Amino acid sequence: MSQADLAAVSGIDRVRISRVERGLQDLGVVRVTALAAALDCVPGDLIKRL
């Protein structure tokens, strides 16, 4: 899935998605949940375990 496709499905701006992928920006719970729904997974799958 492209960043543009993910942005369209999740409602999150493509630039923000790019910044998150590059580690330049973090997301809050609401946006992580939106991304998880768009990717058909649970939010925990998107969060790196420490």
N, C-alpha and C positions, 0 to 999 in steps of 0.2 A: 504494500500500500504506500502510495506517495505521501509526502507531507501535505500536499494540496488536498488529496482525498481524505486524509485523516482530519485535516482542519474542517473540511466540509461536513463530515459525519459527526465530529465531536463538538463543533461550535467553538473551537479554540483557534485563534489566529495562527496561520502558517509560520509566521516569523517567531512567535512564541514557541511553537513546537520545535523549530530549528534550534533556537537558543537552549531549550531543554536537552535536546539530543547532544549538543556540544558541551553540556555541563555549565552553561553560563547563567542559567536561571532555574529556579526550583518551582514546583507547582504545589498549590494547596490541595486539600482533600477534595474539594468540589471538582477541580479540573482533573485530578488523578482519576476520580470516579467517572468523569465524562470520557476520558481516554480509554479507560478499561471497558466501558460499555461499547465504545466504537470499535474496539479490538476484540470484543467478545471474550473477555477474561475478567478475572476479579482484580480489584485494585492491588492486592498484595503481590500479584504476579509482576507488577510494574515497579515495585519498590525493592531496592537492593537491600539485602540483609547485611547488617553491620556485625 
